[in-house]
């Protein structure tokens, strides 16, 4: 396998091929490659599941509190998550670039890519926060019920506090996954799901000495979880 082909194949491919060459003189077979792909892909799939479960949990727990808060969190989430995914898209190229560099034996250059992506993430987070903090005209344009719109607006304003942390976290997560370290982000996402459930319970219903905020509490829980994820991946 040439150096260019190895770089395009991504991290882990060179190592597996070298192992196969040293033992049998042949390249790794399809089953070995499938197993290597599963080891990388399964944690990434679990990470995505945990992330989606957090949005579902917000809506379900707010709905158990009151129907108006269910509507507020639902309309707020329909703004928050599309905006979040839109600006995350600005940094998604980190994964293939990091994989190519790692596969080509140039792991030291991944740091420069991450630095550039973090700058993009910070700028994008500022733009995203502007949208989240000014969503009321959007609700009015679509004729959202005033009570639900007010709850949704407060939910978005709270969640906006965690927006910069969220975008910086995904940059580091994409870099980690690009160099083949997929288990760490999965563990972080799983812990974040549990933390989100606990904070939702405390802040929606006013438990453990926390204020009773209803749907707005989901926003503050989301913000706290995003900052937790950033801190956790920095530690890992």
FIKOLZA-1660 file (N, C-alpha, C; in steps of 0.1 Angstrom, whole numbers, plus 5000, padded with zeros to 4 digits):
% residues 236
   i   px   py   pz ch aa at
   1 5009 4988 5000  A  X  N
   1 5000 5000 5000  A  X CA
   1 5009 5012 5000  A  X  C
   2 5006 5021 4991  A  X  N
   2 5014 5034 4991  A  X CA
   2 5011 5043 5002  A  X  C
   3 5020 5053 5004  A  X  N
   3 5018 5062 5015  A  X CA
   3 5005 5070 5013  A  X  C
   4 5002 5074 5000  A  X  N
   4 4990 5082 4997  A  X CA
   4 4978 5073 4999  A  X  C
   5 4978 5061 4996  A  X  N
   5 4966 5052 4997  A  X CA
   5 4964 5050 5012  A  X  C
   6 4975 5048 5020  A  X  N
   6 4973 5046 5034  A  X CA
   6 4967 5059 5041  A  X  C
   7 4971 5071 5036  A  X  N
   7 4966 5083 5042  A  X CA
   7 4951 5084 5039  A  X  C
   8 4947 5080 5027  A  X  N
   8 4933 5081 5023  A  X CA
   8 4924 5071 5031  A  X  C
   9 4930 5060 5034  A  X  N
   9 4923 5050 5041  A  X CA
   9 4920 5053 5055  A  X  C
  10 4928 5062 5062  A  X  N
  10 4924 5067 5075  A  X CA
  10 4932 5059 5086  A  X  C
  11 4930 5063 5099  A  X  N
  11 4938 5057 5110  A  X CA
  11 4934 5043 5112  A  X  C
  12 4943 5035 5116  A  X  N
  12 4941 5021 5119  A  X CA
  12 4943 5012 5107  A  X  C
  13 4941 5017 5095  A  X  N
  13 4943 5009 5083  A  X CA
  13 4957 5004 5081  A  X  C
  14 4966 5014 5083  A  X  N
  14 4981 5011 5081  A  X CA
  14 4985 5000 5091  A  X  C
  15 4981 5002 5104  A  X  N
  15 4985 4993 5114  A  X CA
  15 4980 4979 5111  A  X  C
  16 4967 4978 5107  A  X  N
  16 4961 4965 5105  A  X CA
  16 4967 4958 5093  A  X  C
  17 4970 4966 5082  A  X  N
  17 4976 4960 5070  A  X CA
  17 4991 4956 5073  A  X  C
  18 4998 4964 5081  A  X  N
  18 5012 4960 5085  A  X CA
  18 5012 4947 5093  A  X  C
  19 5002 4945 5102  A  X  N
  19 5001 4933 5110  A  X CA
  19 4999 4921 5100  A  X  C
  20 4990 4923 5091  A  X  N
  20 4987 4912 5082  A  X CA
  20 4999 4909 5073  A  X  C
  21 5006 4919 5068  A  X  N
  21 5018 4917 5060  A  X CA
  21 5028 4909 5067  A  X  C
  22 5031 4913 5080  A  X  N
  22 5041 4907 5088  A  X CA
  22 5039 4892 5091  A  X  C
  23 5026 4889 5091  A  X  N
  23 5023 4875 5095  A  X CA
  23 5021 4866 5083  A  X  C
  24 5014 4871 5073  A  X  N
  24 5010 4862 5062  A  X CA
  24 5015 4867 5049  A  X  C
  25 5020 4879 5048  A  X  N
  25 5024 4885 5036  A  X CA
  25 5013 4889 5027  A  X  C
  26 5001 4889 5032  A  X  N
  26 4989 4894 5025  A  X CA
  26 4982 4905 5032  A  X  C
  27 4974 4913 5025  A  X  N
  27 4967 4924 5031  A  X CA
  27 4955 4918 5039  A  X  C
  28 4950 4926 5048  A  X  N
  28 4939 4921 5057  A  X CA
  28 4927 4918 5048  A  X  C
  29 4919 4908 5052  A  X  N
  29 4908 4904 5044  A  X CA
  29 4896 4912 5048  A  X  C
  30 4884 4910 5041  A  X  N
  30 4872 4918 5043  A  X CA
  30 4867 4917 5057  A  X  C
  31 4868 4905 5063  A  X  N
  31 4862 4903 5077  A  X CA
  31 4871 4911 5087  A  X  C
  32 4884 4911 5085  A  X  N
  32 4892 4919 5095  A  X CA
  32 4889 4933 5093  A  X  C
  33 4888 4938 5081  A  X  N
  33 4885 4952 5079  A  X CA
  33 4871 4956 5085  A  X  C
  34 4861 4947 5083  A  X  N
  34 4848 4949 5088  A  X CA
  34 4848 4950 5104  A  X  C
  35 4856 4941 5110  A  X  N
  35 4857 4941 5124  A  X CA
  35 4864 4954 5129  A  X  C
  36 4874 4959 5122  A  X  N
  36 4881 4971 5126  A  X CA
  36 4871 4983 5124  A  X  C
  37 4863 4983 5114  A  X  N
  37 4853 4993 5111  A  X CA
  37 4842 4993 5122  A  X  C
  38 4838 4981 5127  A  X  N
  38 4828 4980 5137  A  X CA
  38 4834 4985 5150  A  X  C
  39 4846 4983 5153  A  X  N
  39 4852 4988 5166  A  X CA
  39 4852 5003 5166  A  X  C
  40 4854 5009 5154  A  X  N
  40 4854 5024 5154  A  X CA
  40 4840 5029 5153  A  X  C
  41 4831 5022 5145  A  X  N
  41 4818 5028 5142  A  X CA
  41 4808 5026 5153  A  X  C
  42 4808 5015 5161  A  X  N
  42 4798 5012 5171  A  X CA
  42 4798 5023 5182  A  X  C
  43 4810 5027 5187  A  X  N
  43 4809 5038 5197  A  X CA
  43 4804 5051 5191  A  X  C
  44 4807 5054 5179  A  X  N
  44 4802 5066 5173  A  X CA
  44 4786 5065 5171  A  X  C
  45 4781 5054 5168  A  X  N
  45 4767 5052 5167  A  X CA
  45 4760 5054 5180  A  X  C
  46 4766 5048 5191  A  X  N
  46 4761 5050 5204  A  X CA
  46 4761 5064 5209  A  X  C
  47 4772 5071 5205  A  X  N
  47 4773 5086 5208  A  X CA
  47 4761 5093 5202  A  X  C
  48 4758 5091 5190  A  X  N
  48 4747 5098 5183  A  X CA
  48 4734 5094 5190  A  X  C
  49 4732 5082 5194  A  X  N
  49 4720 5078 5201  A  X CA
  49 4718 5085 5214  A  X  C
  50 4729 5087 5221  A  X  N
  50 4728 5094 5234  A  X CA
  50 4724 5108 5232  A  X  C
  51 4730 5114 5221  A  X  N
  51 4727 5128 5218  A  X CA
  51 4713 5130 5215  A  X  C
  52 4707 5122 5206  A  X  N
  52 4693 5123 5202  A  X CA
  52 4684 5120 5214  A  X  C
  53 4688 5111 5223  A  X  N
  53 4680 5108 5235  A  X CA
  53 4678 5120 5244  A  X  C
  54 4688 5129 5244  A  X  N
  54 4688 5141 5253  A  X CA
  54 4676 5150 5248  A  X  C
  55 4675 5152 5235  A  X  N
  55 4664 5160 5230  A  X CA
  55 4651 5154 5233  A  X  C
  56 4649 5141 5232  A  X  N
  56 4637 5134 5235  A  X CA
  56 4634 5136 5250  A  X  C
  57 4644 5134 5258  A  X  N
  57 4642 5135 5273  A  X CA
  57 4637 5149 5277  A  X  C
  58 4642 5160 5271  A  X  N
  58 4638 5173 5274  A  X CA
  58 4623 5174 5271  A  X  C
  59 4618 5170 5259  A  X  N
  59 4604 5171 5256  A  X CA
  59 4595 5163 5265  A  X  C
  60 4600 5150 5268  A  X  N
  60 4591 5141 5276  A  X CA
  60 4590 5146 5290  A  X  C
  61 4601 5151 5296  A  X  N
  61 4600 5155 5310  A  X CA
  61 4593 5169 5311  A  X  C
  62 4594 5177 5301  A  X  N
  62 4586 5190 5301  A  X CA
  62 4572 5187 5300  A  X  C
  63 4568 5177 5291  A  X  N
  63 4554 5174 5289  A  X CA
  63 4548 5168 5302  A  X  C
  64 4556 5161 5310  A  X  N
  64 4550 5156 5322  A  X CA
  64 4548 5167 5332  A  X  C
  65 4554 5178 5330  A  X  N
  65 4552 5190 5339  A  X CA
  65 4540 5197 5336  A  X  C
  66 4538 5201 5323  A  X  N
  66 4526 5208 5319  A  X CA
  66 4526 5208 5304  A  X  C
  67 4514 5208 5298  A  X  N
  67 4512 5208 5283  A  X CA
  67 4518 5220 5277  A  X  C
  68 4516 5232 5283  A  X  N
  68 4522 5244 5277  A  X CA
  68 4537 5244 5277  A  X  C
  69 4543 5238 5287  A  X  N
  69 4557 5237 5287  A  X CA
  69 4562 5226 5277  A  X  C
  70 4554 5216 5275  A  X  N
  70 4558 5207 5264  A  X CA
  70 4558 5214 5251  A  X  C
  71 4548 5222 5248  A  X  N
  71 4548 5229 5236  A  X CA
  71 4559 5239 5235  A  X  C
  72 4563 5246 5246  A  X  N
  72 4573 5256 5246  A  X CA
  72 4587 5249 5243  A  X  C
  73 4590 5238 5250  A  X  N
  73 4602 5231 5247  A  X CA
  73 4603 5225 5233  A  X  C
  74 4592 5221 5228  A  X  N
  74 4591 5215 5215  A  X CA
  74 4594 5225 5204  A  X  C
  75 4588 5237 5205  A  X  N
  75 4591 5247 5195  A  X CA
  75 4605 5253 5197  A  X  C
  76 4609 5254 5210  A  X  N
  76 4623 5259 5212  A  X CA
  76 4633 5249 5207  A  X  C
  77 4631 5236 5209  A  X  N
  77 4640 5226 5203  A  X CA
  77 4640 5226 5188  A  X  C
  78 4629 5229 5182  A  X  N
  78 4629 5230 5167  A  X CA
  78 4637 5241 5162  A  X  C
  79 4641 5251 5170  A  X  N
  79 4650 5261 5167  A  X CA
  79 4664 5258 5171  A  X  C
  80 4665 5253 5183  A  X  N
  80 4679 5251 5189  A  X CA
  80 4687 5240 5181  A  X  C
  81 4681 5228 5179  A  X  N
  81 4689 5218 5173  A  X CA
  81 4692 5220 5158  A  X  C
  82 4682 5225 5150  A  X  N
  82 4686 5228 5136  A  X CA
  82 4697 5238 5135  A  X  C
  83 4697 5249 5144  A  X  N
  83 4707 5259 5144  A  X CA
  83 4720 5253 5149  A  X  C
  84 4720 5245 5159  A  X  N
  84 4732 5238 5164  A  X CA
  84 4738 5229 5153  A  X  C
  85 4730 5221 5146  A  X  N
  85 4735 5212 5136  A  X CA
  85 4741 5220 5124  A  X  C
  86 4734 5232 5121  A  X  N
  86 4739 5240 5110  A  X CA
  86 4753 5245 5112  A  X  C
  87 4755 5250 5124  A  X  N
  87 4769 5256 5127  A  X CA
  87 4779 5245 5130  A  X  C
  88 4774 5233 5135  A  X  N
  88 4783 5222 5136  A  X CA
  88 4789 5218 5123  A  X  C
  89 4781 5219 5112  A  X  N
  89 4785 5216 5099  A  X CA
  89 4798 5223 5095  A  X  C
  90 4800 5235 5101  A  X  N
  90 4812 5243 5097  A  X CA
  90 4825 5236 5102  A  X  C
  91 4823 5226 5111  A  X  N
  91 4835 5220 5117  A  X CA
  91 4836 5205 5114  A  X  C
  92 4827 5199 5106  A  X  N
  92 4826 5185 5104  A  X CA
  92 4838 5180 5096  A  X  C
  93 4845 5188 5089  A  X  N
  93 4856 5184 5081  A  X CA
  93 4868 5180 5089  A  X  C
  94 4867 5183 5102  A  X  N
  94 4879 5179 5111  A  X CA
  94 4881 5164 5111  A  X  C
  95 4870 5156 5111  A  X  N
  95 4872 5142 5112  A  X CA
  95 4879 5136 5101  A  X  C
  96 4875 5138 5088  A  X  N
  96 4883 5132 5077  A  X CA
  96 4897 5138 5076  A  X  C
  97 4899 5151 5079  A  X  N
  97 4912 5156 5078  A  X CA
  97 4921 5150 5089  A  X  C
  98 4916 5149 5101  A  X  N
  98 4924 5143 5112  A  X CA
  98 4927 5128 5108  A  X  C
  99 4918 5121 5102  A  X  N
  99 4920 5107 5099  A  X CA
  99 4930 5106 5088  A  X  C
 100 4930 5115 5078  A  X  N
 100 4940 5114 5068  A  X CA
 100 4954 5117 5073  A  X  C
 101 4955 5127 5082  A  X  N
 101 4968 5130 5088  A  X CA
 101 4973 5119 5096  A  X  C
 102 4965 5113 5105  A  X  N
 102 4969 5102 5113  A  X CA
 102 4973 5090 5105  A  X  C
 103 4965 5087 5095  A  X  N
 103 4968 5076 5086  A  X CA
 103 4981 5077 5079  A  X  C
 104 4985 5090 5076  A  X  N
 104 4998 5093 5069  A  X CA
 104 5009 5095 5078  A  X  C
 105 5007 5092 5091  A  X  N
 105 5018 5094 5101  A  X CA
 105 5021 5108 5104  A  X  C
 106 5012 5117 5103  A  X  N
 106 5014 5131 5106  A  X CA
 106 5004 5136 5117  A  X  C
 107 5004 5128 5127  A  X  N
 107 4995 5131 5138  A  X CA
 107 4998 5145 5144  A  X  C
 108 5010 5149 5144  A  X  N
 108 5014 5162 5150  A  X CA
 108 5008 5174 5143  A  X  C
 109 5003 5172 5131  A  X  N
 109 4996 5183 5124  A  X CA
 109 4982 5184 5127  A  X  C
 110 4976 5174 5134  A  X  N
 110 4962 5175 5138  A  X CA
 110 4959 5187 5147  A  X  C
 111 4969 5190 5155  A  X  N
 111 4967 5201 5165  A  X CA
 111 4964 5214 5157  A  X  C
 112 4971 5217 5146  A  X  N
 112 4969 5229 5139  A  X CA
 112 4955 5229 5133  A  X  C
 113 4950 5218 5128  A  X  N
 113 4937 5217 5123  A  X CA
 113 4926 5220 5133  A  X  C
 114 4928 5214 5145  A  X  N
 114 4919 5216 5156  A  X CA
 114 4919 5231 5160  A  X  C
 115 4930 5237 5161  A  X  N
 115 4931 5252 5164  A  X CA
 115 4923 5260 5154  A  X  C
 116 4924 5257 5142  A  X  N
 116 4917 5265 5132  A  X CA
 116 4902 5262 5133  A  X  C
 117 4898 5250 5136  A  X  N
 117 4884 5246 5137  A  X CA
 117 4878 5253 5149  A  X  C
 118 4886 5254 5160  A  X  N
 118 4881 5260 5172  A  X CA
 118 4878 5275 5170  A  X  C
 119 4886 5282 5162  A  X  N
 119 4884 5296 5158  A  X CA
 119 4871 5297 5151  A  X  C
 120 4869 5288 5141  A  X  N
 120 4856 5288 5133  A  X CA
 120 4844 5285 5143  A  X  C
 121 4846 5275 5152  A  X  N
 121 4836 5272 5161  A  X CA
 121 4832 5284 5170  A  X  C
 122 4841 5291 5175  A  X  N
 122 4838 5303 5184  A  X CA
 122 4830 5313 5176  A  X  C
 123 4835 5316 5164  A  X  N
 123 4828 5326 5155  A  X CA
 123 4814 5321 5152  A  X  C
 124 4812 5308 5149  A  X  N
 124 4799 5303 5146  A  X CA
 124 4790 5303 5158  A  X  C
 125 4796 5300 5170  A  X  N
 125 4788 5300 5182  A  X CA
 125 4782 5314 5184  A  X  C
 126 4790 5325 5181  A  X  N
 126 4784 5338 5183  A  X CA
 126 4772 5341 5174  A  X  C
 127 4773 5336 5162  A  X  N
 127 4762 5338 5152  A  X CA
 127 4750 5330 5157  A  X  C
 128 4753 5317 5161  A  X  N
 128 4742 5309 5166  A  X CA
 128 4735 5315 5178  A  X  C
 129 4742 5321 5187  A  X  N
 129 4736 5327 5199  A  X CA
 129 4727 5339 5195  A  X  C
 130 4731 5346 5185  A  X  N
 130 4723 5357 5180  A  X CA
 130 4709 5352 5176  A  X  C
 131 4709 5340 5169  A  X  N
 131 4696 5335 5165  A  X CA
 131 4688 5330 5177  A  X  C
 132 4694 5323 5186  A  X  N
 132 4687 5318 5198  A  X CA
 132 4682 5329 5207  A  X  C
 133 4689 5340 5208  A  X  N
 133 4685 5351 5217  A  X CA
 133 4674 5360 5210  A  X  C
 134 4671 5358 5198  A  X  N
 134 4662 5366 5190  A  X CA
 134 4652 5358 5183  A  X  C
 135 4647 5347 5189  A  X  N
 135 4637 5338 5183  A  X CA
 135 4623 5343 5183  A  X  C
 136 4619 5352 5192  A  X  N
 136 4605 5356 5193  A  X CA
 136 4599 5361 5180  A  X  C
 137 4606 5369 5172  A  X  N
 137 4600 5372 5159  A  X CA
 137 4597 5360 5150  A  X  C
 138 4605 5350 5151  A  X  N
 138 4603 5337 5143  A  X CA
 138 4590 5330 5148  A  X  C
 139 4588 5330 5162  A  X  N
 139 4576 5324 5167  A  X CA
 139 4564 5332 5163  A  X  C
 140 4565 5345 5163  A  X  N
 140 4553 5353 5160  A  X CA
 140 4550 5351 5145  A  X  C
 141 4560 5350 5136  A  X  N
 141 4558 5348 5122  A  X CA
 141 4550 5335 5119  A  X  C
 142 4553 5325 5127  A  X  N
 142 4546 5312 5125  A  X CA
 142 4533 5311 5133  A  X  C
 143 4530 5321 5141  A  X  N
 143 4517 5321 5148  A  X CA
 143 4517 5312 5160  A  X  C
 144 4529 5310 5166  A  X  N
 144 4529 5301 5178  A  X CA
 144 4521 5307 5190  A  X  C
 145 4515 5299 5197  A  X  N
 145 4507 5303 5209  A  X CA
 145 4516 5312 5218  A  X  C
 146 4511 5323 5222  A  X  N
 146 4520 5333 5230  A  X CA
 146 4526 5326 5242  A  X  C
 147 4518 5318 5250  A  X  N
 147 4524 5312 5262  A  X CA
 147 4535 5302 5258  A  X  C
 148 4533 5294 5248  A  X  N
 148 4543 5284 5243  A  X CA
 148 4555 5292 5238  A  X  C
 149 4553 5303 5231  A  X  N
 149 4564 5311 5225  A  X CA
 149 4572 5317 5236  A  X  C
 150 4566 5321 5247  A  X  N
 150 4573 5327 5258  A  X CA
 150 4582 5316 5265  A  X  C
 151 4576 5305 5267  A  X  N
 151 4584 5294 5273  A  X CA
 151 4595 5289 5264  A  X  C
 152 4592 5288 5251  A  X  N
 152 4603 5285 5241  A  X CA
 152 4614 5295 5241  A  X  C
 153 4610 5308 5242  A  X  N
 153 4621 5318 5241  A  X CA
 153 4630 5317 5254  A  X  C
 154 4624 5315 5265  A  X  N
 154 4632 5314 5278  A  X CA
 154 4641 5301 5277  A  X  C
 155 4635 5291 5271  A  X  N
 155 4643 5279 5270  A  X CA
 155 4655 5281 5261  A  X  C
 156 4653 5288 5250  A  X  N
 156 4664 5291 5240  A  X CA
 156 4675 5300 5247  A  X  C
 157 4670 5310 5254  A  X  N
 157 4679 5320 5260  A  X CA
 157 4688 5312 5271  A  X  C
 158 4683 5303 5278  A  X  N
 158 4691 5295 5287  A  X CA
 158 4700 5286 5280  A  X  C
 159 4695 5279 5270  A  X  N
 159 4704 5270 5262  A  X CA
 159 4715 5277 5255  A  X  C
 160 4713 5290 5251  A  X  N
 160 4723 5297 5244  A  X CA
 160 4736 5299 5252  A  X  C
 161 4735 5298 5266  A  X  N
 161 4747 5300 5274  A  X CA
 161 4757 5288 5271  A  X  C
 162 4752 5277 5267  A  X  N
 162 4761 5266 5265  A  X CA
 162 4765 5264 5250  A  X  C
 163 4760 5273 5242  A  X  N
 163 4763 5272 5227  A  X CA
 163 4778 5272 5224  A  X  C
 164 4786 5281 5229  A  X  N
 164 4800 5281 5226  A  X CA
 164 4807 5268 5231  A  X  C
 165 4803 5263 5242  A  X  N
 165 4809 5251 5247  A  X CA
 165 4806 5239 5238  A  X  C
 166 4793 5239 5234  A  X  N
 166 4789 5228 5225  A  X CA
 166 4797 5227 5212  A  X  C
 167 4799 5239 5206  A  X  N
 167 4806 5239 5193  A  X CA
 167 4821 5236 5195  A  X  C
 168 4827 5241 5206  A  X  N
 168 4841 5237 5209  A  X CA
 168 4842 5222 5212  A  X  C
 169 4833 5217 5219  A  X  N
 169 4833 5203 5222  A  X CA
 169 4833 5194 5210  A  X  C
 170 4824 5197 5200  A  X  N
 170 4823 5189 5188  A  X CA
 170 4836 5189 5180  A  X  C
 171 4843 5200 5180  A  X  N
 171 4856 5201 5173  A  X CA
 171 4865 5191 5179  A  X  C
 172 4866 5191 5192  A  X  N
 172 4875 5181 5199  A  X CA
 172 4871 5167 5197  A  X  C
 173 4857 5165 5198  A  X  N
 173 4852 5152 5195  A  X CA
 173 4855 5147 5181  A  X  C
 174 4853 5155 5171  A  X  N
 174 4856 5151 5158  A  X CA
 174 4871 5148 5156  A  X  C
 175 4879 5155 5162  A  X  N
 175 4894 5153 5161  A  X CA
 175 4897 5139 5168  A  X  C
 176 4891 5137 5179  A  X  N
 176 4893 5124 5186  A  X CA
 176 4888 5112 5178  A  X  C
 177 4877 5114 5172  A  X  N
 177 4871 5103 5164  A  X CA
 177 4880 5101 5151  A  X  C
 178 4885 5112 5146  A  X  N
 178 4893 5111 5134  A  X CA
 178 4906 5103 5135  A  X  C
 179 4912 5104 5147  A  X  N
 179 4924 5096 5150  A  X CA
 179 4921 5083 5156  A  X  C
 180 4908 5079 5156  A  X  N
 180 4905 5065 5160  A  X CA
 180 4901 5063 5175  A  X  C
 181 4900 5074 5182  A  X  N
 181 4896 5073 5196  A  X CA
 181 4881 5076 5198  A  X  C
 182 4873 5066 5196  A  X  N
 182 4858 5068 5196  A  X CA
 182 4852 5065 5209  A  X  C
 183 4858 5057 5218  A  X  N
 183 4852 5053 5230  A  X CA
 183 4850 5065 5240  A  X  C
 184 4860 5073 5241  A  X  N
 184 4859 5085 5250  A  X CA
 184 4847 5093 5247  A  X  C
 185 4845 5098 5235  A  X  N
 185 4832 5106 5233  A  X CA
 185 4820 5098 5236  A  X  C
 186 4820 5085 5234  A  X  N
 186 4808 5077 5237  A  X CA
 186 4805 5077 5252  A  X  C
 187 4816 5076 5260  A  X  N
 187 4814 5076 5275  A  X CA
 187 4809 5090 5279  A  X  C
 188 4815 5100 5273  A  X  N
 188 4811 5114 5277  A  X CA
 188 4796 5116 5274  A  X  C
 189 4792 5111 5262  A  X  N
 189 4778 5113 5258  A  X CA
 189 4768 5105 5267  A  X  C
 190 4773 5093 5271  A  X  N
 190 4764 5086 5280  A  X CA
 190 4763 5092 5294  A  X  C
 191 4774 5097 5299  A  X  N
 191 4774 5105 5312  A  X CA
 191 4765 5117 5311  A  X  C
 192 4766 5124 5299  A  X  N
 192 4759 5136 5297  A  X CA
 192 4744 5134 5297  A  X  C
 193 4740 5122 5292  A  X  N
 193 4726 5118 5291  A  X CA
 193 4720 5117 5306  A  X  C
 194 4728 5110 5314  A  X  N
 194 4724 5108 5328  A  X CA
 194 4724 5122 5335  A  X  C
 195 4734 5130 5333  A  X  N
 195 4734 5143 5339  A  X CA
 195 4723 5152 5335  A  X  C
 196 4719 5151 5322  A  X  N
 196 4708 5159 5317  A  X CA
 196 4695 5155 5323  A  X  C
 197 4693 5142 5326  A  X  N
 197 4681 5137 5332  A  X CA
 197 4680 5142 5346  A  X  C
 198 4691 5142 5354  A  X  N
 198 4691 5147 5367  A  X CA
 198 4689 5162 5368  A  X  C
 199 4695 5169 5360  A  X  N
 199 4694 5184 5360  A  X CA
 199 4680 5188 5355  A  X  C
 200 4674 5181 5346  A  X  N
 200 4660 5183 5341  A  X CA
 200 4651 5181 5353  A  X  C
 201 4653 5170 5360  A  X  N
 201 4644 5167 5371  A  X CA
 201 4645 5178 5382  A  X  C
 202 4657 5183 5385  A  X  N
 202 4659 5193 5395  A  X CA
 202 4653 5206 5391  A  X  C
 203 4656 5210 5379  A  X  N
 203 4652 5224 5374  A  X CA
 203 4638 5225 5369  A  X  C
 204 4633 5215 5364  A  X  N
 204 4619 5215 5359  A  X CA
 204 4609 5215 5371  A  X  C
 205 4612 5206 5380  A  X  N
 205 4602 5204 5391  A  X CA
 205 4606 5211 5404  A  X  C
 206 4618 5217 5405  A  X  N
 206 4623 5224 5417  A  X CA
 206 4627 5215 5428  A  X  C
 207 4634 5204 5424  A  X  N
 207 4639 5194 5434  A  X CA
 207 4653 5198 5439  A  X  C
 208 4656 5192 5450  A  X  N
 208 4670 5193 5456  A  X CA
 208 4674 5208 5458  A  X  C
 209 4664 5216 5461  A  X  N
 209 4667 5230 5464  A  X CA
 209 4669 5239 5452  A  X  C
 210 4667 5233 5440  A  X  N
 210 4668 5241 5428  A  X CA
 210 4655 5249 5425  A  X  C
 211 4655 5260 5418  A  X  N
 211 4642 5267 5415  A  X CA
 211 4634 5259 5405  A  X  C
 212 4621 5260 5406  A  X  N
 212 4611 5254 5397  A  X CA
 212 4609 5262 5385  A  X  C
 213 4616 5258 5374  A  X  N
 213 4616 5266 5362  A  X CA
 213 4608 5261 5350  A  X  C
 214 4602 5249 5352  A  X  N
 214 4595 5243 5341  A  X CA
 214 4603 5241 5328  A  X  C
 215 4597 5244 5317  A  X  N
 215 4605 5242 5304  A  X CA
 215 4618 5250 5303  A  X  C
 216 4618 5261 5310  A  X  N
 216 4631 5269 5310  A  X CA
 216 4642 5261 5316  A  X  C
 217 4639 5253 5326  A  X  N
 217 4649 5244 5332  A  X CA
 217 4656 5235 5323  A  X  C
 218 4648 5230 5313  A  X  N
 218 4655 5222 5302  A  X CA
 218 4666 5229 5295  A  X  C
 219 4664 5242 5293  A  X  N
 219 4674 5250 5286  A  X CA
 219 4687 5251 5295  A  X  C
 220 4685 5254 5308  A  X  N
 220 4696 5255 5317  A  X CA
 220 4703 5242 5318  A  X  C
 221 4696 5231 5318  A  X  N
 221 4702 5217 5319  A  X CA
 221 4710 5215 5307  A  X  C
 222 4705 5218 5295  A  X  N
 222 4712 5216 5283  A  X CA
 222 4725 5224 5283  A  X  C
 223 4724 5237 5287  A  X  N
 223 4736 5245 5288  A  X CA
 223 4747 5239 5297  A  X  C
 224 4743 5234 5308  A  X  N
 224 4752 5228 5318  A  X CA
 224 4758 5216 5312  A  X  C
 225 4750 5208 5305  A  X  N
 225 4756 5195 5299  A  X CA
 225 4766 5198 5288  A  X  C
 226 4763 5209 5280  A  X  N
 226 4773 5212 5270  A  X CA
 226 4786 5216 5276  A  X  C
 227 4786 5224 5287  A  X  N
 227 4799 5228 5294  A  X CA
 227 4805 5216 5300  A  X  C
 228 4797 5206 5305  A  X  N
 228 4803 5194 5311  A  X CA
 228 4810 5186 5300  A  X  C
 229 4804 5185 5288  A  X  N
 229 4810 5177 5278  A  X CA
 229 4824 5183 5274  A  X  C
 230 4824 5197 5273  A  X  N
 230 4837 5203 5269  A  X CA
 230 4847 5200 5280  A  X  C
 231 4844 5202 5292  A  X  N
 231 4853 5200 5303  A  X CA
 231 4858 5185 5303  A  X  C
 232 4849 5176 5301  A  X  N
 232 4852 5162 5301  A  X CA
 232 4862 5158 5290  A  X  C
 233 4859 5163 5278  A  X  N
 233 4868 5159 5267  A  X CA
 233 4882 5165 5268  A  X  C
 234 4883 5177 5275  A  X  N
 234 4896 5183 5278  A  X CA
 234 4904 5175 5288  A  X  C
 235 4897 5169 5297  A  X  N
 235 4903 5160 5307  A  X CA
 235 4908 5147 5301  A  X  C
 236 4899 5142 5292  A  X  N
 236 4903 5129 5286  A  X CA
 236 4914 5131 5275  A  X  C
% end
